[in-house]
Amino acid sequence: MKSTDFLFATPKLSVGVGRTLDLGSTLNTYNSSNSEEEADYKAMYSDWYMVASDLKKAMVKYDREQRTTCY
């Protein structure tokens, strides 16, 4: 889980073409979880994973900037 889009449908060309004929909206499927707790866990895990990723990028950038100003 590397992004926070696991609850959104992933678009595909074949599904897009099929939706033009889908009058009953039966093709709407989304990534799902077995329970509300599992969905909450996945969402929180994914959110904190992204926070940690952003923090790591900021720390690396800061470290690079410090190295160039010290020398």
C-alpha positions as CSV (number, residue, x, y, z in Angstrom):
1,M,0.0,0.0,0.0
2,K,2.0,2.9,-1.2
3,S,-0.7,5.5,-1.9
4,T,-3.9,6.6,-0.4
5,D,-6.1,5.7,-3.4
6,F,-7.1,2.1,-2.4
7,L,-10.7,3.0,-1.9
8,F,-11.1,4.4,-5.5
9,A,-11.9,2.5,-8.6
10,T,-9.1,2.0,-11.0
11,P,-10.2,3.1,-14.5
12,K,-9.6,0.9,-17.4
13,L,-10.4,1.5,-21.1
14,S,-12.6,-1.6,-21.4
15,V,-14.6,-0.6,-18.4
16,G,-15.0,2.9,-19.7
17,V,-16.3,1.6,-23.0
18,G,-18.7,-0.7,-21.2
19,R,-20.1,2.1,-19.0
20,T,-21.5,3.7,-22.1
21,L,-23.9,0.8,-22.3
22,D,-24.4,0.2,-18.6
23,L,-27.7,2.0,-17.9
24,G,-28.2,0.3,-14.5
25,S,-24.8,1.4,-13.2
26,T,-23.8,-2.2,-12.4
27,L,-20.1,-1.8,-13.3
28,N,-19.4,0.5,-10.4
29,T,-17.0,-1.5,-8.3
30,Y,-14.5,-0.2,-5.7
31,N,-11.7,-1.7,-3.7
32,S,-13.3,-3.0,-0.5
33,S,-12.6,-4.4,2.9
34,N,-14.1,-7.2,4.9
35,S,-15.1,-4.9,7.8
36,E,-15.2,-1.3,8.8
37,E,-12.3,-1.9,11.1
38,E,-10.2,-3.3,8.3
39,A,-11.1,-0.3,6.0
40,D,-10.1,2.1,8.8
41,Y,-6.9,0.2,9.4
42,K,-6.0,0.3,5.7
43,A,-6.8,4.0,5.5
44,M,-4.8,5.0,8.6
45,Y,-1.9,2.8,7.6
46,S,-1.8,4.3,4.1
47,D,-2.1,7.9,5.5
48,W,0.7,7.4,7.9
49,Y,2.8,5.7,5.3
50,M,2.5,8.8,3.1
51,V,3.3,11.1,6.0
52,A,6.5,9.1,6.7
53,S,7.4,9.2,3.0
54,D,7.0,13.0,2.9
55,L,9.0,13.4,6.1
56,K,11.8,11.2,4.7
57,K,11.9,13.3,1.5
58,A,12.0,16.5,3.6
59,M,14.8,15.2,5.7
60,V,16.9,14.1,2.7
61,K,16.4,17.5,1.1
62,Y,17.3,19.3,4.3
63,D,20.5,17.1,4.7
64,R,21.5,17.9,1.1
65,E,21.0,21.6,1.6
66,Q,23.1,21.5,4.8
67,R,25.9,19.7,3.1
68,T,26.1,22.2,0.3
69,T,26.1,25.3,2.7
70,C,28.7,23.9,5.1
71,Y,31.4,23.3,2.4
